[in-house]
Amino acid sequence: MITGARQGKLSGLRRLVAGAMARDLNVFLIPGPDIARAHGLDIEAAGLQRVASPRHASVLLVVGPIPPALREAAAVVYAQMVRPRALFVLGTEDLSPLPGADVATGLSQQNLLEGVRQLRHVFSESAFRPDVSDFDAPVLQVRIEYTCPMHPEVVRDEPGSCPKCGMFLVPREVQAGVGHTHADQAQADASADTQVTPAHDYHHMDHDAAVEYTCPMHPEVVQSEPGSCPKCGMDLEPREIQAEPAHDHSHMDHDAAVEYTCPMHPEVVQSEPGSCPKCGMDLEPREITAEPAHDHQHMNHSAMDHDDMGFMSMIDVTKDLPRSGDGLQMEWIDAPFGPFFPGLPGGLLLTLTLDGDTVAGSEALALNGNRELLCHSPMDATHFIERMADLDPLAPVAYRLLACQALEKAAGEKVPAETAQARAGALERERIVSHLGWLALFGQQTGFDWLVQRAAVLQLDFRHADMKQVAALRPAIQSLMKRLQRTPLLKSRIAGIGRLAQDTALRGPVARASGISDDARNTDKTFITLGFTPARRKEGDALARLHVRLDEITHSLMLIESAGAIAVPTPPLPGEASGSSEASVETPRGPARLQLTLETGQVTAAQLETPSTHHLTLIAPLTEQQELGDALVAVGSLDLSPWEVRQ
């Protein structure tokens, strides 16, 4: 029985529909396909079809443990799915605020196949039920607030008018618990009080004179009684009707040239009858006397004082809005991409402020980072190593090796050369797997389906390959690289995009693509013995980062061959040793550095520095003033891992 069943009795026709849906299961994957492949899962081989939108999915597939922020985002995705819908979970139990899993199993390909079999059965039997309950979670609750289209900082809980421009406030939905505070509103009101508006001294108005009411924003709106403007909702303001002498046009010399001007704004002159563009009054004719012609190009527009008629200029109304690159002021749009956006790493929430199709600003947030290194202190060495390995599912071997090296240095242990070389072989195999995973993700973002398929298959094949299997897979790797070199469309698509100059914030392949020899293997005795040389390019764009990673795949194959063995690091036994140490390992994304303190064989303090933490700060300068498509490609070329971000 599935919790996301559709209401209705399971009739004969509905049974056929449920059976068809059970045979053709469309899944939306959380956190993303990169994590599924990192765990060795082949979703398509299990008979599941991945879709890019939750609205097209019948199954929400959650892979591995995910932090609370991602679970809340997953709850929103689940609510967007059309019933009947099922929740399929691999390798985790904590799902709140999601409902209970319809099918839950372990995190392996075999368990995935068994889970799909169970899912087809429960889907065909319980896709329709007469009694269903609505899915609700705090993150789904919304409330209505009211804001001004021209001044978004003005927010009210009730309908009304903007204190700055008088426009009607418009409603919008916000999540419960998110929104403005009374302090924010007080600040907005104070800002409204200091808004530059025309001064009106109604106390000195001649009440014996006739009075009419007009709108400061639309002077053509005139009424004999107080009220609101039918166009913008502002309160109409009184003005005196000046008694004017009647114009005797009968004595006008009709042979003379005539021009038309406004009685209130004599600088307004036209050759044809009409209305004043400033106050709306009818233009009046006058004879043109022999005088210098009007030079409108050199007219002093500062003399056009709108305040004389109580007119609020649009310059005042829009002065607080941001400016576009062309100098015009307009309302920008904040567009979120993630945390499950196709082509970007799962867990990365990228918010781009768009000025049309140009990125005016950006903000990046890793929703699955910041995991504590020490869940309790002190922590024994074995548990600490496992926690480090679980830190980033995209590079578990690298962080396991980093923890082992730091503990061995703190305990004063010596590692045999053969063991160190076998560890280097495992690290380079993971580098190949990681770069292939990035190629698959990058191919999805740039629209090259053949690259997605070939890179994903090779990634799964390399994940646990031994020395013999690595040698057998080398021709397939070389074939993929030749195909990439013979794809001019890919080169033209990414060349020149996301260019980065040499900077101290650059790490790993991103730094080496800009000509910086930043690589922890440069000073590692084991890699020096194996004949390591860093791959470098100097262009600094997305294409250079692609070439660096391809070169590194080739170099990693050579290093594995030189090492002669592949062995994942095993936890050392520090015994009762004490000490402090610092270790550095070149992960697939750059150098990671770990400082720890060991007391009587227990880890009491640890501090970690990761490459993705540095690269997250590159997103803003990399994307601003770029077209939207180019900005997304530039971010994708960084190969960020939100899991390792420390903020």
NORTA-V916763 format. One record per pair of residues at least 12 apart in sequence whose C-alpha atoms are under 8 Angstrom apart, sorted by the first residue. I is the first residue (numbers start at 1). J is the second residue. D is the distance in whole Angstrom. If there is no record, write none. Layout:
BEGIN
I J D
I J D
END
This chain:
BEGIN
1 102 7
1 122 6
1 123 7
1 125 7
1 126 5
1 127 8
2 85 8
2 86 6
2 87 8
2 102 5
2 122 7
2 123 7
2 126 6
2 127 7
3 85 8
3 86 7
3 99 8
3 100 8
3 102 7
3 132 8
4 83 6
4 84 5
4 85 5
4 86 6
4 127 8
4 132 8
5 83 6
5 84 5
5 85 6
5 86 8
5 126 7
5 127 5
5 128 5
5 129 6
5 132 7
6 83 5
6 84 5
6 127 6
6 128 5
6 129 6
6 132 7
7 128 6
7 129 5
7 130 5
7 131 6
7 132 6
8 128 5
8 129 5
8 130 5
8 131 8
9 128 6
9 129 5
9 130 5
10 126 8
10 128 6
10 129 7
14 128 7
15 124 7
15 125 8
18 123 7
18 124 5
18 125 7
18 127 6
18 128 8
19 123 8
19 124 5
21 58 8
21 123 8
21 124 8
22 119 8
22 120 5
22 121 7
22 123 6
22 124 6
23 120 7
24 48 7
24 49 8
25 47 8
25 48 6
25 49 6
25 57 8
25 58 6
25 59 7
26 48 6
26 49 5
26 50 6
26 51 6
26 56 7
26 57 5
26 58 5
26 59 6
27 48 7
27 49 6
27 50 5
27 51 6
27 54 8
27 57 5
27 58 6
27 59 5
27 60 6
27 61 6
28 50 6
28 51 6
28 52 7
28 53 7
28 54 6
28 57 6
28 58 8
28 59 6
28 60 5
28 61 6
29 50 7
29 60 6
29 61 5
29 62 6
29 63 8
30 60 7
30 61 6
30 62 5
30 63 6
30 74 7
30 340 7
30 346 7
31 62 7
31 63 7
31 66 8
31 70 8
31 339 8
31 340 6
31 346 5
31 347 6
32 340 6
32 345 7
32 346 5
33 346 8
34 345 7
34 346 7
34 394 8
34 437 6
34 438 8
34 441 7
35 63 7
35 346 8
35 393 7
35 394 7
36 63 6
37 437 8
37 456 7
37 459 7
37 460 7
38 393 7
38 394 6
38 437 8
38 460 8
38 463 8
39 107 7
39 108 7
39 393 7
40 108 7
40 109 7
40 460 6
40 463 7
41 108 7
41 109 5
41 112 8
41 460 8
42 109 7
42 460 8
46 112 7
46 113 5
46 116 7
47 116 8
52 341 8
52 342 6
54 77 6
54 78 7
54 80 6
54 81 5
55 80 6
55 81 5
55 82 6
56 81 7
56 82 8
57 81 6
57 82 8
57 85 8
58 81 7
58 82 7
58 83 7
58 84 7
58 85 5
58 86 6
59 85 6
59 86 5
59 87 6
59 88 7
60 78 7
60 85 8
60 86 6
60 87 5
60 88 6
61 87 6
61 88 5
61 89 6
61 90 8
62 87 8
62 88 6
62 89 5
62 90 6
63 89 6
63 90 5
63 91 7
63 92 8
63 107 7
64 89 8
64 90 6
64 91 5
64 92 5
64 107 7
65 91 7
65 92 5
65 93 8
65 94 7
66 368 7
67 367 8
67 368 6
68 96 8
69 367 6
69 368 7
70 339 8
70 347 7
70 367 6
70 368 7
71 95 7
71 96 7
71 97 7
71 98 7
72 96 8
72 97 6
72 98 8
72 139 6
73 339 8
74 98 7
75 97 6
75 98 5
75 137 8
75 139 8
75 140 8
76 139 7
76 140 7
78 98 8
79 135 7
84 127 6
84 128 7
85 127 8
86 101 8
86 102 6
86 123 8
87 100 8
87 101 5
87 102 5
87 103 7
88 101 6
88 102 6
88 103 5
88 104 6
88 115 8
88 119 8
89 101 6
89 103 6
89 104 5
89 105 7
90 104 6
90 105 5
90 106 5
90 107 5
90 112 7
91 104 8
91 105 6
91 106 5
91 107 5
92 106 8
97 137 6
98 137 8
99 135 8
102 119 8
103 115 6
103 118 7
103 119 6
138 176 7
139 175 7
139 176 7
140 175 7
140 176 8
141 175 6
141 176 5
142 173 6
142 174 5
142 175 4
142 176 5
143 173 6
143 174 6
143 175 6
143 176 6
144 157 7
144 171 6
144 172 6
144 173 5
144 174 6
145 157 5
145 158 7
145 171 6
145 172 6
145 173 7
145 174 7
146 158 6
146 159 6
146 169 5
146 170 5
146 171 4
146 172 6
147 162 8
147 169 5
147 170 5
147 171 7
147 172 7
148 161 8
148 162 6
148 167 7
148 168 7
148 169 5
148 170 6
149 169 7
149 170 7
150 165 8
150 317 7
150 318 7
150 321 8
150 331 8
151 164 8
151 320 8
151 321 8
153 188 6
154 185 7
154 188 6
154 189 8
155 180 7
155 185 7
156 185 8
159 171 8
161 233 7
161 234 8
163 189 7
163 192 6
163 193 8
164 192 5
164 193 8
164 195 7
164 317 8
165 234 7
165 317 7
166 232 7
166 233 6
166 234 5
166 235 7
167 232 5
167 233 6
167 234 6
168 232 7
168 233 6
196 316 7
197 312 7
198 307 5
198 310 5
198 311 7
198 312 7
199 307 7
199 310 7
200 310 7
205 240 8
206 240 8
209 240 6
209 241 7
209 242 8
210 240 6
210 241 5
210 242 8
211 224 7
211 238 6
211 239 6
211 240 5
211 241 6
212 224 5
212 225 7
212 238 6
212 239 6
212 240 6
212 241 7
213 225 6
213 226 6
213 236 6
213 237 5
213 238 4
213 239 6
214 229 8
214 236 5
214 237 5
214 238 6
214 239 7
215 228 8
215 229 6
215 234 7
215 235 7
215 236 5
215 237 6
215 311 8
216 234 8
216 236 7
216 237 7
216 309 8
216 310 6
216 311 4
216 312 6
217 232 8
217 311 6
217 312 6
217 313 8
218 231 8
219 278 8
219 279 5
219 280 6
219 311 7
220 279 7
220 280 5
220 281 8
226 238 8
252 287 7
253 287 8
256 287 6
256 288 7
257 287 6
257 288 5
258 271 7
258 285 6
258 286 6
258 287 5
258 288 6
259 271 5
259 272 7
259 285 6
259 286 6
259 287 6
259 288 7
260 272 6
260 273 6
260 274 8
260 283 5
260 284 5
260 285 4
260 286 6
261 276 8
261 283 5
261 284 5
261 285 6
261 286 7
262 275 8
262 276 6
262 281 7
262 282 7
262 283 5
262 284 6
263 283 7
263 284 7
265 278 8
265 304 8
273 285 8
278 306 8
279 309 7
324 355 7
324 360 8
331 355 8
332 353 6
332 354 6
332 355 5
332 356 8
333 353 5
333 354 5
333 355 7
334 351 6
334 352 6
334 353 4
334 354 6
335 351 6
335 352 5
335 353 6
335 354 7
336 349 7
336 350 6
336 351 4
336 352 6
337 349 6
337 350 5
337 351 6
337 352 8
338 350 6
339 367 8
342 444 7
342 445 7
343 441 5
343 442 6
343 443 8
343 444 5
343 445 4
343 446 8
343 636 7
344 441 7
344 445 7
344 636 6
345 441 8
345 636 8
345 639 8
345 640 7
345 641 7
345 642 7
346 642 8
347 366 6
347 367 5
347 368 6
347 642 6
347 643 8
348 364 7
348 365 6
348 366 5
348 367 6
348 368 8
348 642 6
349 364 6
349 365 5
349 366 6
349 367 7
350 362 7
350 363 6
350 364 5
350 365 7
351 363 5
351 364 6
354 628 8
357 627 6
357 628 6
358 624 8
358 625 6
358 626 6
358 627 4
358 628 6
359 623 6
359 624 5
359 625 5
359 626 6
359 627 6
359 628 6
359 631 7
360 624 5
360 625 6
360 626 8
361 620 7
361 623 7
361 624 5
361 625 8
362 619 7
362 620 5
362 623 7
362 624 7
363 619 8
363 620 7
364 616 7
364 619 7
366 642 5
366 643 7
366 645 7
367 642 7
368 642 6
368 643 5
369 642 6
369 643 5
369 644 6
369 645 5
369 646 6
369 647 8
370 643 8
370 644 7
370 645 6
370 646 5
370 647 6
371 391 7
371 646 8
373 387 7
373 388 7
373 606 7
373 607 8
374 605 8
374 606 7
377 603 7
377 604 5
377 605 8
378 602 6
378 603 5
378 604 5
378 605 8
379 602 5
379 603 5
379 604 7
380 601 7
380 602 5
380 603 6
381 407 8
381 571 7
381 572 8
381 573 7
381 574 7
381 601 7
381 602 6
381 603 6
382 571 6
382 572 8
384 403 8
384 603 7
385 400 6
385 403 6
385 404 7
385 571 7
386 400 7
388 400 6
388 403 7
391 643 7
391 644 7
392 641 8
392 643 5
392 644 6
393 643 8
394 434 7
394 641 7
395 430 7
395 434 7
395 587 7
395 588 7
397 426 7
397 427 6
397 430 7
397 568 7
397 569 8
398 427 6
398 430 8
398 585 7
398 586 8
398 587 6
399 585 8
399 587 8
400 569 7
401 423 8
401 568 8
401 569 6
401 585 8
402 583 6
402 584 6
402 585 6
402 592 8
402 593 8
402 594 7
403 583 8
403 594 7
404 569 7
404 570 8
404 571 6
404 572 7
405 583 6
406 581 6
406 582 6
406 583 5
406 594 7
406 595 7
406 596 7
407 572 7
407 574 7
407 581 7
407 596 8
407 598 8
408 572 7
408 574 7
409 580 8
409 581 6
409 582 8
409 583 8
410 577 8
410 578 7
410 579 5
410 580 5
410 581 5
410 596 8
410 597 7
410 598 6
411 574 6
411 577 5
411 578 6
411 579 6
411 598 8
417 526 7
419 567 8
420 526 7
421 526 6
421 527 8
421 563 5
421 564 8
421 565 7
422 563 6
422 564 7
422 565 5
422 566 5
422 567 5
422 568 8
423 566 6
423 567 5
423 568 6
423 569 6
424 526 8
424 527 7
424 560 8
424 563 7
424 566 7
425 559 7
425 560 5
425 563 6
425 564 8
425 565 6
425 566 5
425 567 7
426 560 8
426 566 5
426 567 6
426 568 6
427 587 8
428 556 5
428 557 8
428 559 7
428 560 7
429 462 7
429 463 7
429 556 7
429 557 8
429 560 7
430 463 7
430 588 8
431 553 7
431 556 7
431 587 7
431 588 5
432 459 8
432 462 8
432 552 8
432 553 5
432 556 7
433 458 8
433 459 5
433 460 8
433 462 6
433 463 6
434 459 8
434 588 6
435 549 6
435 550 8
435 553 7
435 588 7
436 455 5
436 456 7
436 458 7
436 459 5
437 455 7
437 456 6
437 459 6
438 639 7
439 451 7
439 452 7
439 455 6
440 452 4
440 453 7
440 454 8
440 455 5
440 456 6
442 633 8
442 636 6
442 637 7
445 633 7
445 636 8
446 490 8
446 493 8
446 633 7
454 480 8
455 480 8
458 476 8
458 477 8
466 566 7
467 560 8
467 561 8
467 564 7
467 565 6
467 566 7
470 557 8
474 557 8
481 550 7
491 543 7
494 541 8
494 542 6
494 543 6
494 630 8
494 633 7
495 541 7
495 542 6
495 543 5
495 544 8
496 541 5
496 542 7
496 543 7
497 541 6
497 542 6
497 543 8
497 630 6
497 631 8
497 633 8
497 634 6
498 540 8
498 541 5
498 542 6
498 622 6
498 623 7
498 630 8
498 631 7
498 633 8
498 634 5
498 635 8
499 539 7
499 540 5
499 541 4
499 542 7
499 622 7
500 514 7
500 540 5
500 541 6
500 622 8
501 514 6
501 540 6
502 514 6
502 515 7
502 516 7
502 540 8
505 614 6
505 615 7
505 618 8
506 614 7
506 615 7
507 589 7
507 590 5
507 591 7
507 611 6
507 614 8
507 615 7
508 586 8
508 587 8
508 588 7
508 589 5
508 590 3
508 591 6
508 611 7
509 545 6
509 548 6
509 549 7
509 588 8
509 589 7
509 590 7
510 540 8
510 545 6
510 638 6
511 540 8
512 534 8
512 535 7
512 536 5
512 537 6
512 538 8
512 545 8
512 548 7
513 536 6
513 537 5
513 538 6
513 539 7
513 540 5
513 541 7
513 544 5
513 545 5
513 547 8
513 548 6
514 536 8
514 537 6
514 538 5
514 539 6
514 540 4
514 541 8
514 544 8
515 536 6
515 537 5
515 538 4
515 539 8
515 540 7
516 536 7
517 534 7
517 536 7
519 534 7
519 586 6
519 590 7
519 591 7
520 584 7
520 585 6
520 586 5
520 591 6
521 585 7
521 586 6
522 534 8
530 559 6
530 562 6
530 563 7
531 559 7
532 555 8
532 559 7
534 552 8
535 548 6
535 551 6
535 552 6
536 548 6
542 633 8
542 634 6
542 637 6
545 637 7
545 638 8
546 637 8
574 601 5
575 600 7
575 601 5
576 599 8
576 600 4
576 601 4
577 598 7
577 599 7
577 600 5
577 601 5
578 597 8
578 598 5
578 599 4
578 600 5
578 601 6
579 597 6
579 598 5
579 599 7
580 595 7
580 596 6
580 597 4
580 598 6
581 595 6
581 596 6
581 597 7
582 594 6
582 595 4
582 596 7
583 595 7
589 611 6
589 612 7
589 639 7
589 640 7
590 610 8
590 611 5
591 610 7
591 611 6
592 608 7
592 609 6
592 610 5
592 611 6
593 608 6
593 609 5
593 610 7
594 606 7
594 607 6
594 608 5
594 609 7
595 607 5
595 608 7
608 646 8
609 646 7
610 644 6
610 645 7
610 646 7
611 645 8
612 640 5
612 641 6
612 642 7
612 644 7
612 645 6
613 644 7
613 645 5
613 646 6
613 647 7
615 638 7
615 640 7
616 640 8
619 635 6
622 634 7
622 635 8
623 635 8
END
